């Protein structure tokens, strides 16, 4: 008896099993996202009720709202930074201050800020509650009493946040990147959970993708649906993954913030934690995790996300830059979860089985997707488009993903008020389909490589640890 039919049958069986595994994985994965989108509905209803609450309106317009320090960190061009500061100084809020950290060389664009805002140097009369690196100088503005500028060398994002935390005067602190554009009513909207006495530790604001000039131009982000294809695809991705899926996590205590999220904290709680830790990939995520652990059993630990349109940003203009950003974030999340599993502190926000589950999903998702595309090619070559796996894969992966994206677009149209016409809705629907045609595959490949890089990093850490001189997994020297 010839061995060829047996081998062919065995190969067909193996391919069939692999196909079932891939399709089942993505059905479960996308169904979990759909569950979170369903969970977002009560949150949206609640926000609508608050918006229509006539008794709340006078409170939100009151001149006695709590004071807020807006902390601005990060790097951008001098004209962009100047435009961002003007926008923040003009926020519609009774009393707030803007604390900018000029992080860079002494020959940077501090001179431009001095000329535009009539800054003058003041004595370092700052209570250093959190240790930081050296500071070259502190500046105030003669034209805008709300503005305070810290000039310091580059020593990391966490050190910049700590320097601004020391200099902040008000009981609430909002942290944001200089490349983010805040809506005029952003502070009022973000302060709403605190004013209502809700059991929250901090509040996360959503950042949408807008359009406008390049980050080097002296113009602001234009709030609205982008016109370019790559920008629009990222806008849909942001709506689905970082706004409405994240909103669904509010039912489970909230999700840790991603890079670029606008966060509102109580200053006293940050000082109790000794501020932000240096040497971690994302100081904001690390702080929220430690804040939850510190408050557990004493005070509320929820960090809800608000669906209101409070902030906008520009998307990277090249697919290569987008892929690099997604890969870096993917690798940091994997290393972070590995660190939490290895941490001796059992009260960490994500430990044990939860960390293992999320780690497995993050690691397997790009691998499963690549395997699915390989099986798709094999099925097309063997049986043509009529192969059962072809239809199942297209429905479970790109088809289901498009459905989730359209769901998020519907939420945005019904709730946020950012879509001004049916033309905006139609454009986002087109972008939702276009996301699956090349963009998704490029991001998948970037995350696959990042997963491998995280594995190499973990292997090196384990070898060094066995030798007795390994660094802590939570403190990455190259972060």
C-alpha positions, 0 to 999 in steps of 0.5 A: 500500500502506498504511503502517499495517501496516508501522509496526505490524509495525515497532513489534511487532518493536521491542517484541519485541526490547526484551522479549528484552533485558529478559528476558535481562538479568534471567535473567542477573542473577538467575542470577548471584545464584543462582550466589553462593547456590550458592557460599555452600553450601561456606561454610555447610558449613565453618561447621557443621564448625567449630561441631561441632569439639570440639577448637575448643570449649575455645579459644573458651571460653578466658580467653586470647582476644585483647582487643577494643575495641568502637567505637560511633559514630552517633546515637540517642536517649539511652535507646536509647544507654544500653540499647545500652551496657549490652548491650555491657558484658555481652557474653560475652567474657573481656576487651573495652572499649567506646569510645563517641563522643558526637558532637553538641552540648555540650548533648546527652545526655552528662549522661544518660550521666554519671548512668547510668554514673557517668562522670568526666572524665579527662586527654587522655592519648591517643596521637593516631596519626591526626589528628582534629577537636577533642575536648571531653573523655574520660570513664571510668566508675566502675561499668564499667571497660570503658567509655570515652566520647569527647565531641566536636563533629560533624565526620563519621563518619570523624572519629568512627571515627578519634577512637575508633581513637586511644583504643582500647587493644586490638589488635583493633577492632570497629566498629558503629553505636549502633543495632545490637544485638550477640548475647552471643557476637558477639565470640567468633564474629567472632574465630574466623577470626583464632584459626584462623589463616585468611588474612583481612585483616578479618572482616564480621559479618551484621546481621539485621532484628529487631523490637521497640520504636522506636529512641527507646524504652529497649528492645532489638531483639528477635531473631527474625522481624518481625511487620509486613509492611514489616519482614518484607519488609526482613528477607527482602531482608536475608537474600538480598542482604546475608547469603547472596549476600554469603556467596557472595562469600567464594569470591572474596575477599569483598565490600565492606561495606555501611552497618550492617555490623559489622566486626572489624579489626586495629588496627595495620593501620588505623593503617598506613593513617592510619585512615579517610578523611574526605570519602567516602560510606562510610568503612568501604567505603573503608577496606576497599578501601584495606586490600586494596590495601595488603596485596596481594602481602604479606599476605592480602586476604580480608574474609570474611562470617560467616553467624552471627547476630551482630547485629540492627537495627530496620528503618525503619518507613516505605516512604519512608524505606526508599526514601531509604536505598536510593537514597542507597546506590545513588547512593554505589555508582555514584559510588564505582565512577566514582571507582575507575575514575578513580583513578590507583592501578591496585592498587585493589580494583575497577578497570578492567573489573570496575568497569565491569561492576558500574557497568553492572549498577547503572545498567541494573538499574532502567532495565531493570526500568522498561522491563519494566513498560512493556512489560508494560502494552503487551503486556497492552493489545495481546494480553491476559494470553496474550501470551508476554512477560507470562509470560516477564517474570513468571517472569524478574523477580518469579518468579525473585526469589521463588525466590532469596528462598525459597532464602535463607530455606531457608539461614537455617532450616538454618544460623543457628538464628534461625527457631524454628518452622515459623510463622517459616518460613511468615511469611518465605515470605509476606514473600518473595512480598509483596516483589514486590508494590509494595515492589520497584517503589518501591525500583526507582523510588528507585534510578532517580532515584538513578542520574539524580542520580549522572549529574548529579553526574558531569556537574558534576564533569566540567565542573569538571574541564575548567575546571581546578578540579574536586574529586576524585571520591573526596572529595564535599563533601556526603557 
